[in-house]
């Protein structure tokens, strides 16, 4: 039986298949391919969540004033403090 397997492997498949390791190599190969695809999907999903640019404190202040969270006096006071820093 061993002689038959060795001869079959020698003529057609190679030494990896002689000892029953072919399935292990195949599973390892496809596992690496699948892990690579999952990594790329996570990488692109993570990059989409990031803001394209960061807002400055003055931009946030203007946004809060536009939404009515601050009065004109509060806006001017905070804006002057930001500019002095």
C-alpha positions in Angstrom: 0.0 0.0 0.0 2.8 2.5 0.9 4.7 1.6 -2.3 1.6 2.3 -4.4 1.1 5.7 -2.7 4.7 6.6 -3.2 4.7 5.6 -6.8 1.4 7.5 -7.4 2.8 10.6 -5.7 6.1 10.4 -7.6 4.5 10.2 -11.0 1.7 12.7 -10.6 1.4 14.8 -7.5 4.8 15.2 -5.8 6.0 14.4 -2.3 3.5 16.6 -0.5 0.6 14.3 -1.4 2.5 11.1 -0.6 2.1 11.6 3.2 -1.4 13.1 3.2 -0.3 16.7 3.7 -1.9 18.1 0.5 -5.1 19.0 2.2 -3.2 20.8 5.0 -1.3 22.9 2.4 -4.6 23.7 0.6 -6.4 24.7 3.8 -3.5 26.9 4.8 -3.4 28.6 1.4 -7.1 29.3 1.2 -7.1 30.4 4.8 -4.4 33.0 4.0 -6.4 34.2 1.0 -9.6 34.6 3.1 -7.8 36.4 5.9 -6.3 38.8 3.4 -9.7 39.6 2.0 -11.2 40.1 5.4 -8.3 42.4 6.3 -8.8 44.5 3.2 -12.5 44.8 3.9 -11.9 46.0 7.5 -9.2 48.4 6.3 -11.6 50.1 3.8 -14.4 50.2 6.3 -12.2 51.9 8.9 -11.0 54.5 6.4 -14.6 55.4 5.5 -15.4 56.2 9.2 -12.7 58.8 9.6 -13.6 62.4 9.0 -12.0 63.8 5.8 -10.7 66.8 7.9 -10.8 67.9 11.5 -12.9 70.9 12.5 -11.1 73.8 14.1 -12.5 75.2 17.4 -13.6 78.3 15.5 -15.6 76.1 13.1 -17.3 74.4 16.0 -18.0 77.8 17.6 -19.6 79.1 14.4 -21.7 75.9 14.1 -23.0 76.3 17.7 -23.8 80.0 17.1 -25.6 79.1 13.9 -27.7 76.5 15.8 -28.7 79.0 18.4 -26.8 77.5 21.3 -24.9 80.8 21.9 -25.9 84.4 22.0 -24.0 87.0 20.0 -22.2 88.2 23.1 -21.1 84.7 24.0 -20.0 84.1 20.5 -17.9 87.2 20.3 -16.4 86.6 23.7 -15.3 83.0 23.0 -14.1 84.0 19.5 -11.8 86.7 21.0 -10.5 84.2 23.5 -9.7 81.7 20.8 -7.9 84.3 18.7 -5.8 85.4 21.7 -4.5 81.9 22.2 
